[in-house]
Amino acid sequence: MTERSFSNHRAAALALLNGTSRLSRKAGQFLGQLAVDSTPMSEAQADWLAKLLDRAGLPPMAEGGAK
């Protein structure tokens, strides 16, 4: 079975916030900002989001979805 990827960072952030994985306060603030701000992510932000998704067992961002 193929995992579906997140097409935008807002959907990925909301999935993490609504999930059951433990998040630090800093991660929660970061995800909250991603959920409301449509500004493209920096490379560092995209890397952090990818790590959070991986740790939570969620699918990754779609190719080009971080822009």
PDB file as gemmi writes it, atoms N, CA and C in Angstrom:
CRYST1    1.000    1.000    1.000  90.00  90.00  90.00 P 1                      
ATOM      1  N   MET A   1       0.842  -1.188   0.000  1.00  0.00           N  
ATOM      2  CA  MET A   1       0.000   0.000   0.000  1.00  0.00           C  
ATOM      3  C   MET A   1       0.880   1.241   0.000  1.00  0.00           C  
ATOM      4  N   THR A   2       0.519   2.222  -0.775  1.00  0.00           N  
ATOM      5  CA  THR A   2       1.286   3.453  -0.878  1.00  0.00           C  
ATOM      6  C   THR A   2       0.716   4.488   0.089  1.00  0.00           C  
ATOM      7  N   GLU A   3       1.610   5.131   0.834  1.00  0.00           N  
ATOM      8  CA  GLU A   3       1.181   6.195   1.733  1.00  0.00           C  
ATOM      9  C   GLU A   3       0.905   7.456   0.942  1.00  0.00           C  
ATOM     10  N   ARG A   4      -0.130   8.167   1.305  1.00  0.00           N  
ATOM     11  CA  ARG A   4      -0.382   9.466   0.682  1.00  0.00           C  
ATOM     12  C   ARG A   4       0.500  10.489   1.345  1.00  0.00           C  
ATOM     13  N   SER A   5       0.997  11.387   0.573  1.00  0.00           N  
ATOM     14  CA  SER A   5       1.839  12.471   1.084  1.00  0.00           C  
ATOM     15  C   SER A   5       0.985  13.703   1.353  1.00  0.00           C  
ATOM     16  N   PHE A   6       1.489  14.559   2.228  1.00  0.00           N  
ATOM     17  CA  PHE A   6       0.817  15.826   2.487  1.00  0.00           C  
ATOM     18  C   PHE A   6       1.180  16.792   1.370  1.00  0.00           C  
ATOM     19  N   SER A   7       0.172  17.442   0.807  1.00  0.00           N  
ATOM     20  CA  SER A   7       0.413  18.352  -0.313  1.00  0.00           C  
ATOM     21  C   SER A   7       0.814  19.756   0.134  1.00  0.00           C  
ATOM     22  N   ASN A   8       0.550  20.090   1.404  1.00  0.00           N  
ATOM     23  CA  ASN A   8       0.943  21.413   1.901  1.00  0.00           C  
ATOM     24  C   ASN A   8       1.294  21.329   3.384  1.00  0.00           C  
ATOM     25  N   HIS A   9       2.054  22.318   3.851  1.00  0.00           N  
ATOM     26  CA  HIS A   9       2.525  22.259   5.230  1.00  0.00           C  
ATOM     27  C   HIS A   9       1.406  22.481   6.241  1.00  0.00           C  
ATOM     28  N   ARG A  10       0.349  23.156   5.860  1.00  0.00           N  
ATOM     29  CA  ARG A  10      -0.772  23.357   6.780  1.00  0.00           C  
ATOM     30  C   ARG A  10      -1.431  22.022   7.131  1.00  0.00           C  
ATOM     31  N   ALA A  11      -1.678  21.199   6.126  1.00  0.00           N  
ATOM     32  CA  ALA A  11      -2.295  19.892   6.367  1.00  0.00           C  
ATOM     33  C   ALA A  11      -1.392  19.012   7.218  1.00  0.00           C  
ATOM     34  N   ALA A  12      -0.098  19.054   6.960  1.00  0.00           N  
ATOM     35  CA  ALA A  12       0.851  18.255   7.739  1.00  0.00           C  
ATOM     36  C   ALA A  12       0.880  18.723   9.192  1.00  0.00           C  
ATOM     37  N   ALA A  13       0.915  20.039   9.397  1.00  0.00           N  
ATOM     38  CA  ALA A  13       0.944  20.586  10.752  1.00  0.00           C  
ATOM     39  C   ALA A  13      -0.318  20.228  11.521  1.00  0.00           C  
ATOM     40  N   LEU A  14      -1.463  20.354  10.878  1.00  0.00           N  
ATOM     41  CA  LEU A  14      -2.723  20.023  11.545  1.00  0.00           C  
ATOM     42  C   LEU A  14      -2.805  18.536  11.896  1.00  0.00           C  
ATOM     43  N   ALA A  15      -2.287  17.685  11.026  1.00  0.00           N  
ATOM     44  CA  ALA A  15      -2.276  16.246  11.313  1.00  0.00           C  
ATOM     45  C   ALA A  15      -1.424  15.964  12.546  1.00  0.00           C  
ATOM     46  N   LEU A  16      -0.285  16.627  12.652  1.00  0.00           N  
ATOM     47  CA  LEU A  16       0.569  16.437  13.829  1.00  0.00           C  
ATOM     48  C   LEU A  16      -0.090  16.973  15.092  1.00  0.00           C  
ATOM     49  N   LEU A  17      -0.702  18.149  14.994  1.00  0.00           N  
ATOM     50  CA  LEU A  17      -1.357  18.736  16.160  1.00  0.00           C  
ATOM     51  C   LEU A  17      -2.559  17.915  16.616  1.00  0.00           C  
ATOM     52  N   ASN A  18      -3.250  17.292  15.695  1.00  0.00           N  
ATOM     53  CA  ASN A  18      -4.425  16.489  16.033  1.00  0.00           C  
ATOM     54  C   ASN A  18      -4.088  15.047  16.384  1.00  0.00           C  
ATOM     55  N   GLY A  19      -2.846  14.671  16.196  1.00  0.00           N  
ATOM     56  CA  GLY A  19      -2.420  13.295  16.459  1.00  0.00           C  
ATOM     57  C   GLY A  19      -2.184  13.034  17.932  1.00  0.00           C  
ATOM     58  N   THR A  20      -1.661  11.856  18.207  1.00  0.00           N  
ATOM     59  CA  THR A  20      -1.441  11.436  19.585  1.00  0.00           C  
ATOM     60  C   THR A  20       0.025  11.466  20.003  1.00  0.00           C  
ATOM     61  N   SER A  21       0.917  11.872  19.099  1.00  0.00           N  
ATOM     62  CA  SER A  21       2.339  11.903  19.462  1.00  0.00           C  
ATOM     63  C   SER A  21       2.623  13.073  20.399  1.00  0.00           C  
ATOM     64  N   ARG A  22       3.599  12.883  21.272  1.00  0.00           N  
ATOM     65  CA  ARG A  22       3.992  13.952  22.196  1.00  0.00           C  
ATOM     66  C   ARG A  22       4.790  14.996  21.451  1.00  0.00           C  
ATOM     67  N   LEU A  23       4.439  16.227  21.701  1.00  0.00           N  
ATOM     68  CA  LEU A  23       5.135  17.355  21.082  1.00  0.00           C  
ATOM     69  C   LEU A  23       5.639  18.286  22.169  1.00  0.00           C  
ATOM     70  N   SER A  24       6.801  18.839  21.968  1.00  0.00           N  
ATOM     71  CA  SER A  24       7.307  19.846  22.895  1.00  0.00           C  
ATOM     72  C   SER A  24       6.533  21.149  22.667  1.00  0.00           C  
ATOM     73  N   ARG A  25       6.660  22.045  23.608  1.00  0.00           N  
ATOM     74  CA  ARG A  25       6.021  23.350  23.455  1.00  0.00           C  
ATOM     75  C   ARG A  25       6.551  24.049  22.206  1.00  0.00           C  
ATOM     76  N   LYS A  26       7.857  23.961  21.992  1.00  0.00           N  
ATOM     77  CA  LYS A  26       8.474  24.602  20.833  1.00  0.00           C  
ATOM     78  C   LYS A  26       7.936  24.000  19.535  1.00  0.00           C  
ATOM     79  N   ALA A  27       7.795  22.671  19.487  1.00  0.00           N  
ATOM     80  CA  ALA A  27       7.245  22.022  18.293  1.00  0.00           C  
ATOM     81  C   ALA A  27       5.791  22.429  18.082  1.00  0.00           C  
ATOM     82  N   GLY A  28       5.024  22.526  19.170  1.00  0.00           N  
ATOM     83  CA  GLY A  28       3.630  22.951  19.063  1.00  0.00           C  
ATOM     84  C   GLY A  28       3.500  24.363  18.530  1.00  0.00           C  
ATOM     85  N   GLN A  29       4.373  25.251  18.987  1.00  0.00           N  
ATOM     86  CA  GLN A  29       4.354  26.626  18.493  1.00  0.00           C  
ATOM     87  C   GLN A  29       4.713  26.668  17.011  1.00  0.00           C  
ATOM     88  N   PHE A  30       5.713  25.898  16.631  1.00  0.00           N  
ATOM     89  CA  PHE A  30       6.130  25.822  15.234  1.00  0.00           C  
ATOM     90  C   PHE A  30       4.987  25.318  14.358  1.00  0.00           C  
ATOM     91  N   LEU A  31       4.334  24.250  14.790  1.00  0.00           N  
ATOM     92  CA  LEU A  31       3.242  23.681  14.007  1.00  0.00           C  
ATOM     93  C   LEU A  31       2.039  24.621  13.947  1.00  0.00           C  
ATOM     94  N   GLY A  32       1.763  25.310  15.039  1.00  0.00           N  
ATOM     95  CA  GLY A  32       0.682  26.291  15.040  1.00  0.00           C  
ATOM     96  C   GLY A  32       0.937  27.401  14.041  1.00  0.00           C  
ATOM     97  N   GLN A  33       2.183  27.850  13.972  1.00  0.00           N  
ATOM     98  CA  GLN A  33       2.536  28.885  13.004  1.00  0.00           C  
ATOM     99  C   GLN A  33       2.368  28.368  11.582  1.00  0.00           C  
ATOM    100  N   LEU A  34       2.807  27.132  11.324  1.00  0.00           N  
ATOM    101  CA  LEU A  34       2.651  26.561   9.989  1.00  0.00           C  
ATOM    102  C   LEU A  34       1.180  26.426   9.600  1.00  0.00           C  
ATOM    103  N   ALA A  35       0.331  26.140  10.586  1.00  0.00           N  
ATOM    104  CA  ALA A  35      -1.087  25.936  10.307  1.00  0.00           C  
ATOM    105  C   ALA A  35      -1.791  27.220   9.866  1.00  0.00           C  
ATOM    106  N   VAL A  36      -1.279  28.359  10.298  1.00  0.00           N  
ATOM    107  CA  VAL A  36      -1.976  29.613   9.982  1.00  0.00           C  
ATOM    108  C   VAL A  36      -1.233  30.510   8.991  1.00  0.00           C  
ATOM    109  N   ASP A  37       0.013  30.205   8.694  1.00  0.00           N  
ATOM    110  CA  ASP A  37       0.831  31.074   7.838  1.00  0.00           C  
ATOM    111  C   ASP A  37       1.154  30.357   6.531  1.00  0.00           C  
ATOM    112  N   SER A  38       0.727  30.919   5.427  1.00  0.00           N  
ATOM    113  CA  SER A  38       0.942  30.274   4.129  1.00  0.00           C  
ATOM    114  C   SER A  38       2.292  30.620   3.501  1.00  0.00           C  
ATOM    115  N   THR A  39       3.118  31.376   4.223  1.00  0.00           N  
ATOM    116  CA  THR A  39       4.448  31.721   3.722  1.00  0.00           C  
ATOM    117  C   THR A  39       5.252  30.448   3.483  1.00  0.00           C  
ATOM    118  N   PRO A  40       5.975  30.361   2.375  1.00  0.00           N  
ATOM    119  CA  PRO A  40       6.797  29.164   2.132  1.00  0.00           C  
ATOM    120  C   PRO A  40       7.788  28.920   3.266  1.00  0.00           C  
ATOM    121  N   MET A  41       8.023  27.659   3.564  1.00  0.00           N  
ATOM    122  CA  MET A  41       8.950  27.286   4.630  1.00  0.00           C  
ATOM    123  C   MET A  41      10.392  27.432   4.162  1.00  0.00           C  
ATOM    124  N   SER A  42      11.257  27.698   5.114  1.00  0.00           N  
ATOM    125  CA  SER A  42      12.692  27.678   4.836  1.00  0.00           C  
ATOM    126  C   SER A  42      13.128  26.211   4.779  1.00  0.00           C  
ATOM    127  N   GLU A  43      14.343  25.985   4.332  1.00  0.00           N  
ATOM    128  CA  GLU A  43      14.862  24.616   4.279  1.00  0.00           C  
ATOM    129  C   GLU A  43      14.934  24.013   5.680  1.00  0.00           C  
ATOM    130  N   ALA A  44      15.342  24.800   6.666  1.00  0.00           N  
ATOM    131  CA  ALA A  44      15.426  24.318   8.042  1.00  0.00           C  
ATOM    132  C   ALA A  44      14.040  23.941   8.575  1.00  0.00           C  
ATOM    133  N   GLN A  45      13.026  24.764   8.271  1.00  0.00           N  
ATOM    134  CA  GLN A  45      11.666  24.462   8.713  1.00  0.00           C  
ATOM    135  C   GLN A  45      11.157  23.192   8.045  1.00  0.00           C  
ATOM    136  N   ALA A  46      11.424  23.037   6.764  1.00  0.00           N  
ATOM    137  CA  ALA A  46      10.999  21.838   6.043  1.00  0.00           C  
ATOM    138  C   ALA A  46      11.655  20.591   6.625  1.00  0.00           C  
ATOM    139  N   ASP A  47      12.929  20.707   6.998  1.00  0.00           N  
ATOM    140  CA  ASP A  47      13.631  19.575   7.612  1.00  0.00           C  
ATOM    141  C   ASP A  47      13.013  19.210   8.953  1.00  0.00           C  
ATOM    142  N   TRP A  48      12.696  20.213   9.761  1.00  0.00           N  
ATOM    143  CA  TRP A  48      12.114  19.960  11.071  1.00  0.00           C  
ATOM    144  C   TRP A  48      10.725  19.327  10.914  1.00  0.00           C  
ATOM    145  N   LEU A  49       9.927  19.839  10.002  1.00  0.00           N  
ATOM    146  CA  LEU A  49       8.611  19.266   9.763  1.00  0.00           C  
ATOM    147  C   LEU A  49       8.738  17.812   9.312  1.00  0.00           C  
ATOM    148  N   ALA A  50       9.683  17.531   8.444  1.00  0.00           N  
ATOM    149  CA  ALA A  50       9.896  16.157   7.979  1.00  0.00           C  
ATOM    150  C   ALA A  50      10.251  15.239   9.139  1.00  0.00           C  
ATOM    151  N   LYS A  51      11.092  15.713  10.057  1.00  0.00           N  
ATOM    152  CA  LYS A  51      11.468  14.905  11.222  1.00  0.00           C  
ATOM    153  C   LYS A  51      10.266  14.652  12.123  1.00  0.00           C  
ATOM    154  N   LEU A  52       9.466  15.678  12.347  1.00  0.00           N  
ATOM    155  CA  LEU A  52       8.276  15.519  13.197  1.00  0.00           C  
ATOM    156  C   LEU A  52       7.283  14.527  12.574  1.00  0.00           C  
ATOM    157  N   LEU A  53       7.087  14.615  11.264  1.00  0.00           N  
ATOM    158  CA  LEU A  53       6.193  13.682  10.580  1.00  0.00           C  
ATOM    159  C   LEU A  53       6.709  12.253  10.693  1.00  0.00           C  
ATOM    160  N   ASP A  54       8.011  12.083  10.500  1.00  0.00           N  
ATOM    161  CA  ASP A  54       8.614  10.750  10.579  1.00  0.00           C  
ATOM    162  C   ASP A  54       8.466  10.162  11.982  1.00  0.00           C  
ATOM    163  N   ARG A  55       8.774  10.954  13.005  1.00  0.00           N  
ATOM    164  CA  ARG A  55       8.654  10.472  14.392  1.00  0.00           C  
ATOM    165  C   ARG A  55       7.224  10.085  14.739  1.00  0.00           C  
ATOM    166  N   ALA A  56       6.264  10.775  14.172  1.00  0.00           N  
ATOM    167  CA  ALA A  56       4.847  10.497  14.461  1.00  0.00           C  
ATOM    168  C   ALA A  56       4.304   9.354  13.598  1.00  0.00           C  
ATOM    169  N   GLY A  57       5.116   8.854  12.662  1.00  0.00           N  
ATOM    170  CA  GLY A  57       4.666   7.771  11.796  1.00  0.00           C  
ATOM    171  C   GLY A  57       3.689   8.228  10.734  1.00  0.00           C  
ATOM    172  N   LEU A  58       3.755   9.507  10.383  1.00  0.00           N  
ATOM    173  CA  LEU A  58       2.877  10.068   9.360  1.00  0.00           C  
ATOM    174  C   LEU A  58       3.613  10.116   8.021  1.00  0.00           C  
ATOM    175  N   PRO A  59       2.862  10.174   6.928  1.00  0.00           N  
ATOM    176  CA  PRO A  59       3.519  10.252   5.619  1.00  0.00           C  
ATOM    177  C   PRO A  59       4.271  11.570   5.446  1.00  0.00           C  
ATOM    178  N   PRO A  60       5.237  11.583   4.549  1.00  0.00           N  
ATOM    179  CA  PRO A  60       6.037  12.795   4.325  1.00  0.00           C  
ATOM    180  C   PRO A  60       5.291  13.824   3.488  1.00  0.00           C  
ATOM    181  N   MET A  61       5.923  14.972   3.339  1.00  0.00           N  
ATOM    182  CA  MET A  61       5.407  15.992   2.427  1.00  0.00           C  
ATOM    183  C   MET A  61       5.559  15.479   0.995  1.00  0.00           C  
ATOM    184  N   ALA A  62       4.630  15.868   0.127  1.00  0.00           N  
ATOM    185  CA  ALA A  62       4.739  15.527  -1.287  1.00  0.00           C  
ATOM    186  C   ALA A  62       5.944  16.240  -1.868  1.00  0.00           C  
ATOM    187  N   GLU A  63       6.516  15.673  -2.892  1.00  0.00           N  
ATOM    188  CA  GLU A  63       7.651  16.308  -3.569  1.00  0.00           C  
ATOM    189  C   GLU A  63       7.229  17.691  -4.024  1.00  0.00           C  
ATOM    190  N   GLY A  64       7.971  18.680  -3.597  1.00  0.00           N  
ATOM    191  CA  GLY A  64       7.620  20.058  -3.947  1.00  0.00           C  
ATOM    192  C   GLY A  64       6.563  20.653  -3.044  1.00  0.00           C  
ATOM    193  N   GLY A  65       6.046  19.909  -2.086  1.00  0.00           N  
ATOM    194  CA  GLY A  65       4.996  20.404  -1.208  1.00  0.00           C  
ATOM    195  C   GLY A  65       5.477  21.403  -0.175  1.00  0.00           C  
ATOM    196  N   ALA A  66       6.769  21.432   0.072  1.00  0.00           N  
ATOM    197  CA  ALA A  66       7.304  22.352   1.080  1.00  0.00           C  
ATOM    198  C   ALA A  66       7.409  23.773   0.571  1.00  0.00           C  
ATOM    199  N   LYS A  67       7.280  24.000  -0.693  1.00  0.00           N  
ATOM    200  CA  LYS A  67       7.440  25.343  -1.262  1.00  0.00           C  
ATOM    201  C   LYS A  67       6.174  26.150  -1.152  1.00  0.00           C  
TER     202      LYS A  67                                                      
END                                                                             
